[in-house]
């Protein structure tokens, strides 16, 4: 038990809560699944309860919900134009899921689902899949213009097209790794400094005095992690808007 308290990796372990095995496939309900359900429940409950009254003069919590709505709406409109607003429910849901999942992960003994690459890659694959499917549905083969920039000399076209294709294919990787790596690194660093505080405090008066610096660092890192939680949700959402713009307007 003592090792678990200072092990910075222990917080990311997947634990089976309800073992489920169907046809040889492990479909167990885990702590990761629990906190994904909790994320959806908390986000949905917050938005519903804060906007249920629909007051003309909003209270503080209703103002927060309306600010989040306007924030994502303006972001999508700026990146993809008014046509992009058809994707507002999709982008807003992604933004709130990532934000609430990041914030829940800041609570002690809670699980951070966005610190697992499989979760962030699933979200990124959903975004790119939506771009590809909608792009071909709306433009047909014209969607491939995305890979052929205007004004490129013919002799450079094969190289440029190859670069554009590689760039497009790498989007789900970069989108998922950015979120996963930031959340993973931040939580590990915070756990390390918190472990220093616990270890030094066990050494008596001298250790308690020496734990002041790592304690201050842990507090500062917690504030930084709060900022990163919002920032990474914003980055994920704004990149989603930019990718959706490619589906709407594939020509460079």
Secondary structure, 3 states (H helix, E strand, C coil): CHHHHHCCCHHHCCCEEECCEECCEECCEEHHHHHHHHHHHHHHHHHHHHHCCCCCCCCHHHHHHHHHHHHHHHHHHHHHCHHHHHHHHHHHHHHHHHHHHHHHCCCCCCCCHHHCHHHHHHHHHHHHHHHHHHHHHHHHHHHHHHHCCCCCCHHHHHHHHHHHHHHHHCHHHHHHHHHHHHHHHHHHHHHHHHHHHHHHHCCCHHHHHHHHHHHHHHHHHHHHHHHHHHHHHHHHHHHHHHHHHHHHCCCC
